[in-house]
Amino acid sequence: GILRSDVRREVLNCTYPALYVVMWAILEGNTREKTWMDQHMKTLHITKENHAAIKDNIRGLENVRSISLKDQERFTSPWTVEMADEEKFERTVSLVGRLLRDDIKLQALYHMFVMMCPLHRVVGTIQADPALAEVQVKLSQLIYRYLSAKSDLNYTKSGYLSEDSGGTRNTSQSDETSSSIMKMSEGVDDLNPDEKTRLLISLVDDLHDCVDIMQNRSLLG
């Protein structure tokens, strides 16, 4: 079914903050890249056109290393009232970042899914909308089918990364990263498509809680 205009308006209004956390997670997942420009090019949110528009302002900075949340004053510990909130925020960023990483198509699917999943306790009546529920189910199914079909082939802005006859991925990409945050999600790559889909779905509520941590449970206010 088609979403009513009031449902669309309310859903987008209350989910867009969580999309910022998704973007930060994807960037964190790509801290293994050599430079911040390489890091940006692994994301859905930042394009060559973005870089072209600011090229005069970044001349000489092209080779600066990739940037972690920990490099930002906003996220320098301690930044939450309760340390448990800081740990939850970083764990959520780590899990989402590792699951989406440089897979542009999966990033797009998950972006749409989060966009269509408002926080239950905030908009309970909208959550009960049958058309919205149908969209959520279809998007979760698309994520599962995509993960099942792609096997170990990731779609990046440069195309698919392939494997050789021995099953080794043909890429010089290393999983090593200087990000302490990403060490919190080691082992997630070994999950099967069903487990990854379930984890991505379960993380939506955590993404919304991350927004609440930033807005209401932060030392910076």
C-alpha angles and dihedrals in degrees: 000000000000119000115243114245092245091052091049091049095049094042094051092043094056100036103047094082090059089055089065089059089049090053092049089048092053091049090049090049088058098050085111087076116104098235136024090244091055087047091053093049090061091063135083092221103058122054140185086257090058090054092044090054092056100032093117090055097049100043108138093019098080094105098049110128123257115283128238129199085247089065090064120086088221090066100036109127127285097038102130130068091235121038089218089066092053090050092048092049092051094044091051092048090048095050096045091043094052094045095049102027111137097346102115096186093051089047089055094048093048092045089057092045094053089045089058096046113079120187109276099225093048101052107016095157092054091048088060092057106120094214091053091048089052091052091050092051093047093049092048089050091050090052092051093047092048093050090047094049099043094055103178097340115108123200111223132170087270093053133258122342107226135206129232124234090274093056095255115139112243099231135102089222115131126207090217115114135172090220113113087196093063091055087070092072102045112144096033091107088067094063118109121240094265092051092046092050093049091048093050090050093048091050093063093081089047090053090054090048089052088058090051090049090055096044103038112012102044128110088224092056 
